[in-house]
Amino acid sequence: MMIDISIPLVDPRFHAAGMVVWCHEKPGGFEVGVHFDNPRVEFAVRMVEQVCQIEQYKQQILEQDGRKLSGEEAAMEWIENFADRFPR
């Protein structure tokens, strides 16, 4: 099935079209695999996903440690700690 993806956490809002290639039910929802025909769109989705992960990390550090990180500081820490485990 073709789907439209919209990610409002970045400005401007990210939009992409893709095709669902698998779907697994998980507690509280579903995990979905999406295929993108255009390599540029696939790369853009990956970059937006990393930005979202970094923003989540920034919030987590603020809540856990009380440290307020800039976007650049959060990105550097996230890359150092998690980039090697980011799915390809």
N, C-alpha and C positions, 0 to 999 in steps of 0.2 A: 504494500500500500504506500502511496506517495503521501508525504506529510510536509507541512511547513513548520519550521522551527523559528521561534522568536525568543531572543534572550534580552530582557530589558535592563540587565545589570550593567550594560556598557552603553556609552553615549557616543554616537547614535545607536539606537536599538539595533541589535544584530538580527538579520533574517536570512534563512537559507531553506532550500527545498532538498529533500532527500527521500530515500526509499527504505522502509522498515524491512530488514532482512532476518531478524529474529526478535523474539520477545520472551522473557522469563518472568514469571510471577515471583515477587519477593514480598517479605512482610511489609505491609503498608503501601504496596504499589507494584510497579513493574520496572524491569530493566530492559531497555530496548536498544538493539543494534541498528544503526542507520548507515546506509551507503550513500556516498555523494559521488556523482559522476564526474564532477569537475575537481581536479586536484587543487586548484586555488581555493575553492569553497571548503574542501576538506582541511586544508592548511588553516584557513581562517577560523573554522569551527574549533580546531585544536587550540589555536591561540586564545580564542574567547573562553574556552574551557579552562585554560591555565589562568587567565585573568580572574575568573570566578573562583577558582581554587585559592588563589592568592588573597582575594578579598575575604573569603571564608577564614583563611588562616589569620589574617589581620584581626578579624572579630574574635576569633578563638583566643588569641594572645591577649587581647584587651580584657576579655572576660576572665581568663585563667590567671594571668600574671599582672593585670593592671597596666601593662605597657601599651602605649599608643604609638604604633608604628606608622611611618609615612608609607605611601604606596611603594616607593623604591626600596625602603628598608624591608618591608614585608616580602617583596619580590626576591630580594637577595637571600633572605633567610629561607623562604620557601624553596627556592632553587637549590640551595645548599642541602636542605634536609629532605626534599621530596621529589625533585625533578627526575632522579634516576628511577623512581618507581611509578612515574606517570605513564599510563598505558599508551602504547604505540598504536 
